[in-house]
Amino acid sequence: MTDPNKALATSIEEKLGHLPSLSADCCIYKVPENLRCMNEAAYRPLIVSIGPFYHKDERLRPMEEHKLRYLSTFKTCSVNNRALEDYIKIIREKEVKVRQQYMQNFELNSDEFTEMVMVDSVFIIELFRRLTDPTLIEENDPLFGKPQMIDDVNRDLQLLENQLPIFILEIVYNSAFSGSSFSSITCKFFNVKEVEVQNFKHFVDLLRFYYLPSSLRSSPTLRSSPNHETKFCTPVSATYLYSAGVKFVPYTDKSLLDIKFDRGSLKIPPLNLEDWTEPFFRNLMIFEQYYYLLDSYIIDYIVFLGFLIKTPNDVDILVQCGVIKNWLGNNEEVLNFFNTIVKHVRMLNSRFYYSDVCNKLDKYYNDGWNQNKAILKQKYFKHPWAAASVIYAVVILILTLGQAATGVTSNIQAGCNKHSG
């Protein structure tokens, strides 16, 4: 009879033998359930699967046929006249490196994985080429015949689980074309300032970079320990700050994350809240939480706005000031957005980017003179007629006091003259 202990040990040994090696290149992550359950739809592609996470999702099968159409065009328009097997060889040589970019192993053999990477890479390349050069768009192309579809594809390419490493996209593109760059067509597709995309892991990484503030803090490298700690006071909400005289000013022509408090004015670049906003920020935030936690600018930005927004009235103040453009509906929708998007998201207090702004706001709010001045202004100078009445009352008071003082002076002089006489 087989020894059950030996059989189990053999089974475990087999599992150990098939463990993938750990890699520092991992940068494409599976969203954890505690975040996914907050808004499942924010992390799932709508119409197109890119990479292995949703490769066999039946909901996305219709687009697989269109990917093959793009592959057929790619073969014939490639200026370097490479055969299909040439691209297969190029990708297979990088298969291990591509796999190491994902946080989990996938049950796809080498042929399946290589085919998936090739088809998805070509789809992205051909999509970008068509958007930057409309003459390449074929008649009846469903992606360009219906604006909503191209918007949905754009959204799907911004999801963390729906990524291919940029390095493999560049390799395939450079193998097929010359005289132009993958960086150029990528930045045009996402409508961002042109940069060298080879410096980024994937499209989510690229978009995060685009929205970084213009002034970056001194930052430790990935996985190192913070080199200093910063303490800050959590600011009160927009309603309380407004009651203390804080002005909320749209900070135009600045990066979205460039928030500044100066001489009573909290300057915030306008934020458009639309249907795509939540998926966009959720995917940036989960990437930061895993890869850039010590430099979590996006997380800190959303958390800071969450400090300001606690009630529908807070939303109303920021909307009226032009800091928030609300396309979601009523103020409750905006409040719910900020209340839910930060749940289960980790923030490092010791590295909070807006700590200086928070401390300045706290100091300003707790200054009694600022509060009294704001009450006077909001109560008596909010309307022209109210201001006029206050000015009138002050003038009357001054005249009355002047008359009283004149009377007292006259009486004193009269008394002095009587005494002298």
PyMOL commands that set and color helices and strands:
alter all, ss='L'
color gray80, all
select helices_A, chain A and resi 4-17+33-36+40-42+58-60+62-77+84-93+95-99+110-132+134-136+142-145+147-156+166-176+182-190+197-199+203-210+238-243+277-291+293-295+297-308+312-320+331-341+349-351+355-365+368-380+384-420
alter helices_A, ss='H'
color red, helices_A
select strands_A, chain A and resi 247-250+260-262+265-268+271-273+324-326
alter strands_A, ss='S'
color yellow, strands_A
deselect
rebuild
show_as cartoon
